[in-house]
Amino acid sequence: MLDEHLLEREIARRLERYKSKGVSWHFESSKSLVPILAALYGSWVKDGLARGVQRLVLLSKGHGSLAHYALAESLGVVDEGIVEREFLSPGSPFQAHPEVGKSPLTMVSTGSLGQGLSIGAGLVLAARLSGVRREVAVVLGDGELDEGQVWEAASTASSMGLGELVAIIDRNGFQHTGPTESVKAKEPLADRWRSFGWTAVEVGPDARSIAAALRSGRVGGRPLAVIVRSSW
């Protein structure tokens, strides 16, 4: 299986191929997701398996679907070339937003922004009740942080000591209607997460740095927020 660095290159290569074929839905948003998905699937999920921990990944920013599909292709989950042939086709599993039960590597259907962190917290709580060793990483867009439900979930997670929950924020600086700081200011973002009782670390946009943060960023039983900055 590919490590995080090689997986990052493979996902990026496929994403550029999609674009050359005219498939470029939310392309920049998918592009900034590449190192995050590579770190999660090239390192974090595999390390969990080695330790007997079930690690789940939720893509809350579902409009980054092209990177998600490029990941599936890079891992050999789907056939090479199928994404650009079938993207947005009627009945295809490769729709604009991933659909649970249809799209590869999809835990929940996403697209209505703000819901992923709540779902992740619920999966952690369910595992505790069932005696299952589980950790959940939720990938959030920075524009998604405008949604109040994100902060309700953040408060709940810290209050309940959900140290098995990770939020990874794709801090690319843009959302659908413009620069994030012009739409609704979010800085100082790391301090915001800390004020909600989370451990927060900031890293640059490369898979190895993200993987290292996931390995070493935890403090006590606090949930972890990893802010991946492609925009400083």
Rosetta silent file (secondary structure, phi, psi, omega in degrees, C-alpha in Angstrom):
SEQUENCE: MLDEHLLEREIARRLERYKSKGVSWHFESSKSLVPILAALYGSWVKDGLARGVQRLVLLSKGHGSLAHYALAESLGVVDEGIVEREFLSPGSPFQAHPEVGKSPLTMVSTGSLGQGLSIGAGLVLAARLSGVRREVAVVLGDGELDEGQVWEAASTASSMGLGELVAIIDRNGFQHTGPTESVKAKEPLADRWRSFGWTAVEVGPDARSIAAALRSGRVGGRPLAVIVRSSW
SCORE:     score description
SCORE:     0.000 S_00000001
   1 L     0.000  144.508 -177.233    0.000    0.000    0.000 S_00000001
   2 L   -68.829  142.275  172.162    1.238    3.520   -0.801 S_00000001
   3 L   -79.513  177.517 -172.312    2.633    5.700    1.973 S_00000001
   4 H   -63.441  -34.452 -178.183    1.296    9.218    2.453 S_00000001
   5 H   -69.534  -47.362  179.642    3.899   10.880    0.205 S_00000001
   6 H   -67.795  -36.907  178.869    3.384    8.566   -2.764 S_00000001
   7 H   -65.436  -38.823  176.511   -0.363    8.581   -2.290 S_00000001
   8 H   -57.330  -44.785  179.557   -0.354   12.387   -2.342 S_00000001
   9 H   -64.590  -40.269 -178.042    1.406   12.322   -5.725 S_00000001
  10 H   -68.196  -42.468  178.837   -0.988    9.739   -7.138 S_00000001
  11 H   -63.212  -45.426 -179.258   -4.119   11.598   -6.076 S_00000001
  12 H   -61.380  -39.594 -179.818   -2.761   14.874   -7.465 S_00000001
  13 H   -63.425  -42.666  179.787   -1.861   13.219  -10.767 S_00000001
  14 H   -68.860  -38.259  178.741   -5.361   11.844  -11.227 S_00000001
  15 H   -61.125  -41.731  177.843   -6.966   15.131  -10.271 S_00000001
  16 H   -66.771  -33.607  177.423   -4.971   16.918  -12.984 S_00000001
  17 H   -66.296  -41.383  177.063   -6.004   14.228  -15.459 S_00000001
  18 H   -56.880  -45.837 -177.770   -9.663   14.824  -14.635 S_00000001
  19 H   -61.363  -40.627  179.553   -9.183   18.520  -15.293 S_00000001
  20 H   -65.676  -21.614  178.206   -7.543   17.820  -18.662 S_00000001
  21 L   -94.511    6.367  178.195  -10.631   15.771  -19.561 S_00000001
  22 L    87.990   10.764  178.816  -12.964   18.638  -18.655 S_00000001
  23 L  -104.250  101.716 -171.948  -13.948   17.313  -15.224 S_00000001
  24 L  -140.465   31.474  179.626  -13.172   20.152  -12.823 S_00000001
  25 L   -56.309  122.707 -179.205  -16.066   20.438  -10.354 S_00000001
  26 L    42.840   50.444 -170.616  -14.864   22.571   -7.391 S_00000001
  27 H   -60.772  -47.418 -177.096  -11.350   21.826   -8.590 S_00000001
  28 H   -64.566  -35.895  177.694   -9.408   24.127   -6.254 S_00000001
  29 H   -65.790  -37.415  175.413  -11.337   22.861   -3.249 S_00000001
  30 H   -69.725  -38.439 -177.908  -10.449   19.305   -4.218 S_00000001
  31 H   -60.679  -41.538  179.711   -6.827   20.254   -4.865 S_00000001
  32 H   -71.615  -15.448  177.113   -6.339   21.545   -1.319 S_00000001
  33 H   -79.555  -19.659 -170.032   -7.799   18.269   -0.013 S_00000001
  34 H   -54.136  -54.065 -178.113   -5.128   16.101   -1.639 S_00000001
  35 H   -65.653  -28.569  179.458   -2.493   16.110    1.153 S_00000001
  36 H   -66.993  -50.153  179.794   -5.190   15.683    3.814 S_00000001
  37 H   -64.459  -36.618  179.447   -6.676   12.563    2.224 S_00000001
  38 H   -64.642  -41.559  179.139   -3.194   11.200    1.521 S_00000001
  39 H   -66.019  -40.255 -178.190   -2.165   11.577    5.168 S_00000001
  40 H   -67.256  -49.476 -174.914   -5.356    9.958    6.418 S_00000001
  41 H   -88.515  -21.833  178.670   -5.389    6.956    4.093 S_00000001
  42 H   -89.182  -13.075 -176.908   -1.650    6.620    3.564 S_00000001
  43 H  -139.771  -60.409 -168.683   -0.755    6.732    7.248 S_00000001
  44 H   -62.308  -48.810 -179.288   -3.469    7.339    9.846 S_00000001
  45 H   -64.627  -42.903 -179.847   -5.919    4.585    8.865 S_00000001
  46 H   -63.572  -42.219  178.485   -3.100    2.049    8.346 S_00000001
  47 H   -61.765  -37.013  177.780   -1.515    2.850   11.723 S_00000001
  48 H   -63.205  -44.204  178.165   -4.875    2.268   13.365 S_00000001
  49 H   -57.996  -41.892 -179.416   -5.219   -1.148   11.765 S_00000001
  50 H   -64.679  -25.469 -178.127   -1.781   -2.117   13.084 S_00000001
  51 L  -101.113    4.159 -179.894   -2.886   -1.117   16.593 S_00000001
  52 L    75.096   24.687  179.508   -6.276   -2.768   16.468 S_00000001
  53 L  -110.757  127.087  175.428   -8.115    0.562   16.300 S_00000001
  54 E   -77.066  119.799 -179.735  -10.915    1.129   13.813 S_00000001
  55 E  -116.647  123.246 -176.894  -10.282    4.495   12.185 S_00000001
  56 E  -113.368  145.944  179.335  -13.008    6.110   10.103 S_00000001
  57 E  -119.550  126.760  175.454  -12.795    9.133    7.813 S_00000001
  58 E  -113.846  125.130  176.177  -15.775   11.405    7.107 S_00000001
  59 E   -92.033   92.344 -178.220  -15.547   13.947    4.289 S_00000001
  60 L   -69.874  -36.393  177.064  -17.817   16.664    5.629 S_00000001
  61 L   -83.917   77.488 -172.110  -16.910   19.042    2.771 S_00000001
  62 H   -64.594  -17.504  178.170  -18.554   16.798    0.221 S_00000001
  63 H   -70.592   -8.944  172.088  -18.038   19.237   -2.654 S_00000001
  64 H   -84.238   33.116 -171.985  -14.404   18.070   -2.613 S_00000001
  65 H   -63.175  -33.562 -177.607  -15.676   14.877   -4.231 S_00000001
  66 H   -62.659  -39.832  175.712  -13.171   14.798   -7.106 S_00000001
  67 H   -64.827  -38.618  178.238  -10.259   14.416   -4.686 S_00000001
  68 H   -61.444  -43.654  179.691  -12.258   11.732   -2.874 S_00000001
  69 H   -71.521  -36.221  176.282  -12.800    9.834   -6.138 S_00000001
  70 H   -64.125  -35.547  174.081   -9.152   10.302   -7.157 S_00000001
  71 H   -60.819  -48.733 -179.112   -8.213    8.741   -3.808 S_00000001
  72 H   -59.254  -39.092  178.807  -10.444    5.740   -4.512 S_00000001
  73 H   -68.754  -40.523  179.820   -8.832    5.316   -7.916 S_00000001
  74 H   -64.599  -32.253  179.557   -5.322    5.647   -6.441 S_00000001
  75 L   -84.973   -4.201 -179.328   -6.101    2.928   -3.893 S_00000001
  76 L    78.494   15.818  179.374   -7.466    0.608   -6.586 S_00000001
  77 L   -73.380  -31.798  176.542  -10.969    0.689   -5.105 S_00000001
  78 L  -126.782  163.723 -176.846  -12.397    1.685   -8.512 S_00000001
  79 L   -70.980  145.458  176.855  -11.150    1.110  -12.057 S_00000001
  80 L   -59.642  130.996  175.981   -8.641    3.476  -13.623 S_00000001
  81 L    87.359   -7.755 -174.100  -10.316    6.091  -15.804 S_00000001
  82 H   -72.007  -28.712 -175.172  -13.857    5.402  -14.625 S_00000001
  83 H   -66.361  -49.879 -178.643  -14.285    8.722  -12.807 S_00000001
  84 H   -68.097  -23.215  178.308  -13.828   10.996  -15.817 S_00000001
  85 H   -77.851  -33.188 -170.190  -16.040    8.706  -17.887 S_00000001
  86 H  -115.391   -1.757 -177.177  -18.932    8.547  -15.411 S_00000001
  87 L   -58.155  125.096  179.542  -18.771   11.726  -13.312 S_00000001
  88 L    69.648    7.164  176.368  -22.303   13.195  -13.007 S_00000001
  89 L   -72.042  146.502  177.982  -23.782   10.561  -15.334 S_00000001
  90 L   -56.291  129.402  178.903  -27.304    9.377  -14.381 S_00000001
  91 L    81.080   -4.405 -178.868  -27.064    6.435  -11.994 S_00000001
  92 L   -72.851  147.536  173.711  -23.303    6.813  -11.593 S_00000001
  93 L   -75.368   -5.711 -175.887  -21.725    6.415   -8.123 S_00000001
  94 L  -106.343   72.237  179.448  -19.586    9.471   -8.946 S_00000001
  95 L   -92.444  178.003 -176.564  -21.968   12.341   -8.343 S_00000001
  96 L   -58.645  -36.441  175.312  -21.168   15.922   -7.311 S_00000001
  97 L  -122.667  136.815 -178.987  -21.379   14.906   -3.640 S_00000001
  98 L   -60.487  141.415 -178.638  -20.510   11.394   -2.413 S_00000001
  99 L  -118.907  128.044  179.571  -23.507    9.213   -1.556 S_00000001
 100 L   -63.320  138.864 -178.646  -23.422    6.513    1.092 S_00000001
 101 L    86.031  -11.031 -179.679  -24.146    3.076   -0.352 S_00000001
 102 L  -124.460  -51.623 -176.109  -23.148    4.230   -3.840 S_00000001
 103 L   -82.763  145.852 -179.929  -19.884    6.167   -3.782 S_00000001
 104 L   -68.410  149.103  174.929  -16.619    4.453   -2.772 S_00000001
 105 L    56.974   32.362 -173.680  -15.080    5.085    0.669 S_00000001
 106 L  -114.348  114.541 -179.929  -18.176    6.981    1.782 S_00000001
 107 L   -80.646  -40.957 -179.470  -19.393    6.658    5.383 S_00000001
 108 L  -142.169  152.003  173.765  -22.204    9.227    5.157 S_00000001
 109 L   -72.393  134.038 -179.068  -23.740   11.346    2.410 S_00000001
 110 L  -129.484  167.023 -176.323  -22.435   14.903    2.633 S_00000001
 111 L   146.909  -38.371  170.000  -23.128   18.192    0.925 S_00000001
 112 L   -81.150   99.785 -168.677  -25.256   19.971    3.506 S_00000001
 113 L   -64.220  147.877  174.702  -22.309   21.617    5.205 S_00000001
 114 L   103.662   -8.907 -173.080  -21.821   21.589    8.959 S_00000001
 115 L   -92.244  -20.877 -170.222  -23.147   18.137    9.810 S_00000001
 116 H   -61.420  -41.116 -177.111  -20.000   16.011    9.648 S_00000001
 117 H   -66.903  -36.337  175.837  -18.513   16.821   13.047 S_00000001
 118 H   -63.225  -41.914  178.513  -21.779   15.970   14.807 S_00000001
 119 H   -64.033  -42.778  178.709  -21.902   12.638   12.985 S_00000001
 120 H   -60.169  -42.785  177.768  -18.286   11.947   13.906 S_00000001
 121 H   -61.949  -39.909  178.320  -19.002   12.625   17.572 S_00000001
 122 H   -63.853  -37.950  178.404  -21.962   10.259   17.402 S_00000001
 123 H   -66.782  -35.754  176.225  -19.818    7.500   15.910 S_00000001
 124 H   -66.849  -45.281  179.467  -17.315    7.884   18.732 S_00000001
 125 H   -63.432  -40.840  178.423  -20.046    7.718   21.370 S_00000001
 126 H   -61.557  -38.839  179.179  -21.612    4.669   19.698 S_00000001
 127 H   -65.262  -40.495  178.672  -18.254    2.900   19.770 S_00000001
 128 H   -61.607  -42.999  179.903  -17.855    3.602   23.456 S_00000001
 129 H   -66.032  -29.809 -177.593  -21.275    2.147   24.190 S_00000001
 130 H   -93.134   -4.277 -179.028  -20.449   -0.923   22.102 S_00000001
 131 L    73.419   25.633 -179.599  -16.973   -1.427   23.532 S_00000001
 132 L   -97.499  137.639  174.906  -15.356   -0.873   20.134 S_00000001
 133 L   -82.702  107.885 -173.808  -11.958    0.804   19.785 S_00000001
 134 E  -141.431  140.093  170.459  -12.710    3.520   17.246 S_00000001
 135 E  -127.213  146.828 -175.759  -11.334    6.895   16.227 S_00000001
 136 E  -129.388  128.798  174.282  -13.009    9.231   13.741 S_00000001
 137 E  -109.032  128.786  179.992  -11.449   11.961   11.588 S_00000001
 138 E  -114.209  122.655 -179.475  -13.785   14.557   10.084 S_00000001
 139 E   -94.641  118.789 -175.422  -12.510   16.672    7.177 S_00000001
 140 E  -115.582  145.041  169.064  -14.024   20.154    7.236 S_00000001
 141 E   -82.688  154.071 -179.965  -13.790   23.084    4.866 S_00000001
 142 L   -71.577  -32.201  174.113  -12.888   26.449    6.376 S_00000001
 143 H   -65.413  -29.178  178.450  -15.995   28.062    4.873 S_00000001
 144 H   -62.311  -22.887 -178.449  -17.983   25.305    6.531 S_00000001
 145 H   -69.269   -6.174  171.657  -16.977   26.753    9.882 S_00000001
 146 H   -66.541  -21.944 -174.517  -19.617   29.450    9.326 S_00000001
 147 L   -77.909  127.501 -179.071  -22.174   26.820   10.343 S_00000001
 148 H   -61.812  -29.289 -178.700  -23.237   26.960   13.981 S_00000001
 149 H   -62.345  -30.353  177.176  -23.657   23.199   14.153 S_00000001
 150 H   -58.965  -45.527 -175.838  -19.878   22.792   13.822 S_00000001
 151 H   -77.341  -27.677  171.251  -19.315   24.716   17.040 S_00000001
 152 H   -63.293  -44.107  178.234  -22.149   22.965   18.854 S_00000001
 153 H   -65.874  -39.331  179.122  -20.458   19.674   17.998 S_00000001
 154 H   -61.854  -42.817  179.017  -17.058   21.053   19.025 S_00000001
 155 H   -65.485  -43.445  179.464  -18.428   22.081   22.422 S_00000001
 156 H   -62.332  -43.669 -176.876  -20.158   18.738   22.938 S_00000001
 157 H   -62.374  -42.635  179.494  -17.048   16.764   21.970 S_00000001
 158 H   -72.375  -38.830  179.451  -14.806   18.541   24.461 S_00000001
 159 H   -61.493  -33.897 -178.416  -17.437   18.487   27.213 S_00000001
 160 L   -95.079    4.361  176.861  -17.759   14.714   26.815 S_00000001
 161 L    63.761   43.658 -177.623  -14.012   14.142   26.542 S_00000001
 162 L   -84.456   72.539  179.832  -14.138   12.655   23.045 S_00000001
 163 L   -67.648   -9.468  178.489  -10.401   12.292   22.605 S_00000001
 164 L   -86.534    1.874 -176.251  -11.033    9.791   19.806 S_00000001
 165 E  -103.915  134.285  178.160  -12.378   12.572   17.565 S_00000001
 166 E  -124.647  132.025  170.583  -10.213   14.524   15.113 S_00000001
 167 E  -108.531  126.485  176.240  -11.252   17.555   13.074 S_00000001
 168 E  -114.057  117.824 -174.536   -9.063   18.338   10.069 S_00000001
 169 E  -101.447  120.924  176.381   -9.710   21.799    8.661 S_00000001
 170 E   -80.749   93.094 -173.944   -8.827   22.492    5.041 S_00000001
 171 E   -91.462   72.620 -179.611   -7.715   26.105    5.546 S_00000001
 172 L   -91.599   -5.788  172.408   -7.433   27.194    1.913 S_00000001
 173 L    86.026   -0.239 -178.454   -8.808   30.667    2.603 S_00000001
 174 E  -132.033  148.286  170.429  -11.712   30.577    0.166 S_00000001
 175 E  -133.652 -178.538 -168.031  -15.356   29.635    0.201 S_00000001
 176 L   -56.954  -35.707 -174.359  -18.069   29.756   -2.428 S_00000001
 177 L  -100.426    5.976  175.903  -18.798   33.466   -2.095 S_00000001
 178 E   142.364 -169.992  177.428  -15.229   34.751   -1.661 S_00000001
 179 E   -59.301  136.976 -173.875  -12.247   34.895    0.719 S_00000001
 180 H   -59.730  -37.139 -176.310  -13.213   33.436    4.077 S_00000001
 181 H   -73.412  -19.651  175.163  -12.005   36.412    6.081 S_00000001
 182 H   -83.077  -34.532 -178.897  -14.172   38.750    3.994 S_00000001
 183 H   -74.017  -52.686  178.154  -17.276   36.578    4.286 S_00000001
 184 L  -160.068  114.151 -173.143  -16.987   35.847    8.007 S_00000001
 185 L   -60.074  138.746 -177.348  -13.734   36.240    9.944 S_00000001
 186 L  -122.963  -12.359 -179.132  -12.328   33.034   11.429 S_00000001
 187 L   -86.865  150.057    0.491   -8.956   34.035   12.801 S_00000001
 188 L   -79.000  111.865 -168.356   -7.314   33.360   15.155 S_00000001
 189 H   -67.276  -42.793  179.984   -8.633   29.942   14.146 S_00000001
 190 H   -61.705  -40.838  178.843   -6.424   27.733   16.324 S_00000001
 191 H   -65.234  -32.646  176.174   -7.316   29.780   19.392 S_00000001
 192 H   -60.930  -47.165  179.014  -10.997   29.373   18.582 S_00000001
 193 H   -63.674  -40.469  178.230  -10.682   25.604   18.695 S_00000001
 194 H   -62.316  -36.409 -179.936   -8.660   25.806   21.898 S_00000001
 195 H   -66.457  -20.296  175.756  -11.347   27.976   23.461 S_00000001
 196 L   -92.334    9.391  175.104  -13.779   25.106   22.837 S_00000001
 197 L    89.619   14.817  179.452  -11.517   22.732   24.770 S_00000001
 198 L   -97.444  153.607  162.569   -9.691   21.154   21.833 S_00000001
 199 E   -79.987  132.015 -178.080   -6.003   20.614   21.227 S_00000001
 200 E  -128.178  131.948  175.831   -5.211   22.565   18.046 S_00000001
 201 E  -129.429  150.721  179.388   -2.140   22.347   15.810 S_00000001
 202 E  -119.914  134.243 -178.966   -1.375   24.129   12.544 S_00000001
 203 E  -137.834  164.838  174.704    0.615   22.610    9.677 S_00000001
 204 L   -81.054  173.413 -172.562    1.435   23.314    6.061 S_00000001
 205 L   -87.067   62.548  171.771   -0.230   21.549    3.136 S_00000001
 206 L  -136.602  146.044 -169.397    1.875   18.425    2.767 S_00000001
 207 H   -61.645  -38.821 -177.207    0.910   14.887    3.657 S_00000001
 208 H   -66.921  -38.516  177.898    3.926   14.071    5.819 S_00000001
 209 H   -66.735  -38.908  178.841    3.431   17.114    8.057 S_00000001
 210 H   -66.458  -43.713  178.681   -0.254   16.300    8.442 S_00000001
 211 H   -60.784  -40.845  178.806    0.523   12.660    9.259 S_00000001
 212 H   -64.236  -39.796  178.320    3.045   13.765   11.884 S_00000001
 213 H   -64.340  -38.627  178.784    0.473   16.091   13.464 S_00000001
 214 H   -65.760  -32.072 -179.759   -2.050   13.266   13.635 S_00000001
 215 H   -77.260  -33.758 -167.492    0.497   11.063   15.421 S_00000001
 216 H  -119.415    1.914 -170.316    1.745   13.584   17.971 S_00000001
 217 L   -84.993   -6.832 -172.665   -0.901   16.246   18.432 S_00000001
 218 L   -78.967  142.671  174.787   -3.020   14.766   21.235 S_00000001
 219 L  -129.925  114.135  179.774   -3.032   16.178   24.753 S_00000001
 220 L    58.308 -138.471 -178.607   -4.834   14.137   27.406 S_00000001
 221 L   -98.692   17.774 -177.521   -8.393   13.236   26.498 S_00000001
 222 L   -78.296  145.606  169.909   -9.060   16.293   24.380 S_00000001
 223 L   -66.352  157.407 -172.929  -10.288   16.043   20.794 S_00000001
 224 E  -114.125  130.942  172.214   -7.732   17.182   18.228 S_00000001
 225 E  -111.695  123.323  176.283   -8.072   19.878   15.559 S_00000001
 226 E  -109.771  114.674 -178.803   -5.469   19.879   12.784 S_00000001
 227 E   -97.790  114.138 -176.459   -5.565   23.083   10.752 S_00000001
 228 E   -99.479  109.158 -172.057   -3.974   22.534    7.341 S_00000001
 229 E   -99.558  107.562  165.382   -2.985   25.922    5.961 S_00000001
 230 L   -96.567   -3.765  174.448   -2.524   26.366    2.256 S_00000001
 231 L  -131.962  121.044 -177.504   -3.413   30.014    2.985 S_00000001
 232 L  -108.232    0.000    0.000   -1.540   31.851    5.773 S_00000001
